[in-house]
Amino acid sequence: MEQTVFEGAISAREEFFYPDTARGPLPAGLRLAMPVNGRPGVQLLLAAGKSAVKAALESDSFTSEFFAMKAVPVEYNTGDGTQQGGAMVLAERPGEKPAYATRLAPFWVYDCLKPAPTGEIEPENGLAALYVCLCPKPGLAAGEHTAVLRLGEYRCTLRVRVYGTAIPQDAFPVTNWFSQEAICRFHGVEKGTPAFYDMVRRYARAMRRMHQTMFYIELDDACVAAREPYRFDFEYLCPMIESFFAEGMQRMELGTLLSRGFLPGGAPDMYTDSFKCAMAPELPIDSPEGYAVTVRFVQALAEFLTRHGWQDKVLFHIHDEPDIHFKDQHTLNARKRQYYLAVGILRKYLPGVRVIEAVSSAEFRGGVDIWVPGTPGYEENQAAFDGLAALGEEVWGYVCCGPEGNWLNRFLDFALLKGRLLFWGCAANRLGGFLHWGFNQFAPGMDPFRGTSCPNPTGIGTNFPCGDAFVVYPGTDGPWPGMRMEAARRGAEDAARRALLRGRNPAAHDALAARVFVNNHQYNDDPAVFEQVYEELLRALEKQEAGA
């Protein structure tokens, strides 16, 4: 009897699928490699009719998480600059695809993952799009395992090599900042209600999926209980903080103490030489009135944190990117004086608190404890940051709306693997963690199912690049993960695993890493090459641990 030939595409590599991804005869089998507690993923596009098709995974070794892949629009290509404030998206469509992009915009890409717990996948435009995570059963042993993946009548045997090495849990700190306003808007909940905190916990669980270990609450004037004189009350934060800690978060980030202030039109004063009080943005921090407000603010916050036993679980942002967007050295020097004043107030009333800050340079020595340079800033000032690390200070990494072009980032018109390679860069440069601003930072009026480029409220530069503001989607029942979130999850796991290898054999670690990562703008983003190097990492770790 002649075997049925199924048309489609299947991959276990870190790569995007598109509605027009080339389709051909689907294979009868696929090979994967994973650590004993890994969760590899498989994407599958299957030519189908109009009726729902059923997915199933048959295995004695694994359970499954099924998702229907949903395509989202990419309306612009990313620019090619390194600094924020420029042409972050190419509003004028270029004549040809930029060399650093996967496709010429506009186009659609499968990034959104809608949970499909029953395995039922509804075809769109004749295609059934499936993403499945293989979840190891407790006590899974190293060695060769199999699973049979079915989608409709199609059957694929997955041959899985499980290596005898485990991912250290939460060994590489990650933070992504979230928007409470977007949670309320998309899910129809009101701040402070049980429904709101239930949804917050769903978002916290999504963060934990990608190994996020801390959460950021940006303080606003809701904490201002009275003015003239100022009085502050933070008790309203308790349910929020408790929700995140209940989901396994280890630390919270709070901030800020300083504000740039605002221009007459309402946009932030990006180039100011006079930082203002965050809770009284009309008052310069170094004025007597501004000093008094800030002292009362920190005193009340310290009392609140200490009363609840959280004083040792907090990191603090004084002002995001204090050394970015300034016109001259006079401006930078003025900002440093004001920043150090705020740091002094904070440490006076919260002894032992650690200051974490996104920066581009090492200018604010003595004020920052956890330095988080953007990748261009790190590479430009690598000697200075490595010198700080040698002194025992922590240095992390971050990206946001920049850098662009050939630099690694996680935009929707970039290769999916670039978002994972960011973490290989952190490991290669011995950085201690990773920060990003955009977990679900959907600007008012933005709907990621209709447009993925976020409006830029700063007044400088074009829109933020497609996908920059988020890695999850506002689903009908909570946050739906994205493929870029999955790439970041595996990247954080890679960083933790690579630290294990580096600890015992630095030379072998560096040689292996160099095959895919030289620096943040020189790398190999071929998914097939990465797949080989990744398995060599697993093999080296298994051998290392067997001989331990």
Protein Blocks (a to p, Z undefined) as FASTA:
>chain_A
ZZddddddddfbdcdddfklccddddfbdcddddfkbccdddddddddfbdcddddddfk
bccddddddddddfbdcdfbfbehiafbafbacfbdcfkbmbdcdddddfbccddfkopa
cdeehiacddddddddehiaeddddddddehjbccdddddddfbdddehkaccdddddfk
lmmmmnopaehiaklmmmmmmmmmmmmmnopabdcddddfklpmbghiadddfklmmmmm
mmmmmnopabdcdddfbdebjafkopacfkbcbdcdfklmkbcfkbmklmmmmmmmmmmm
mmmmmmnopmmmcccdfbghklgoifbfklmmmmmmmmmmmmmmmmmmmghiacddddfb
fklgojambdcddfklmmmmmmmmmmmmmnopacdddddfbcehjbccfbfkbcfklmmm
mmmmmmmnopabdcdfblblccehiafkloccdcdfkopacdddehklpcbdcdfkbccd
dfklmmmmmmmmmmmmmmmmmmmmmmlmmmmmmmmomblmbccfbfklmmmmmmmmmmmm
mmmmmmZZ
